[in-house]
């Protein structure tokens, strides 16, 4: 029976050593998983920061583009208004010159246009 007691003691000792080794391995795996989770968290935070910066940068660029388009549209509108005012001024000067040079023809033209408008308006 002594050999059985020795074997049991040896088995218990081996089981204890195996258990301790497995416990160390499990603890190492837990630590590795924890470290991996921390790294993933850090990467996600960095990605979030980069995405936020990119979104701000894109917003600023879009805003600058809209401001540029509005500025260009305003300039073109001002230029068109100036051109229309210049044309109206030129037309006015031309009419004044024509009326000054040929007053009877201008009166006849006005009467004829008035007659045509009146006939058209009646229908």
Order of alpha helices (4+ residues) and beta strands (2+ residues): alpha-alpha
